[in-house]
């Protein structure tokens, strides 16, 4: 398995532009998580999905952020419009917890380093 | 919601010494506690985890202990090596309710092992 795949790996954009980050979870995993990592705030959970349904989006900072999971193998995180304070590394992670009712290992993707000028 | 506190924020040791990182959590319903290692510029990777029905778990030079009563858990690395230098994160996850499957991470510990 190729693991969690994220694209692009690096994104540089100007303030006000729309940014779309993409994630392909590990095949068969039923949970998908989006995190943001900065020096100041550490690793923050933004939103997570179970079987393509958003479960908790309380970590999404504001309405400029949105996430979708149209199918089991693809998710996007969109920022519109982007601002310099959105600069961070965005990680996607997935896990398999089907019917076990036990939290389990989350496997992280390589991350997308976003710079908003 | 869950709150995880991690200490120390930085830790410097000599090669061969032991390193201990401690975390406390607030939600007594939390029952899964993983530890992740993140090298510079790379993704967090799981190094060891423990569930609430176990008090201690070991994997070679790494061990984790859990005290459910006090709501704290610790990572122990023995015989440290320079390649252990990284940022280490603890996390806690609840099993039920709206938090099911969600990990709350500590702020991280920067471990430096000097040759």
Interface residues (C-beta under 8 A of the other chain):
Chain A: X31 X33 X42 X43 X45 X48 X50 X55 X56 X91 X95 X97 X101 X102 X103 X104 X105 X106 X107 X108 X109 X110 X111
Chain B: X31 X32 X34 X36 X42 X43 X44 X45 X46 X49 X51 X89 X93 X94 X95 X96 X98 X99 X100 X101 X102 X103 X104 X105 X106 X107 X108
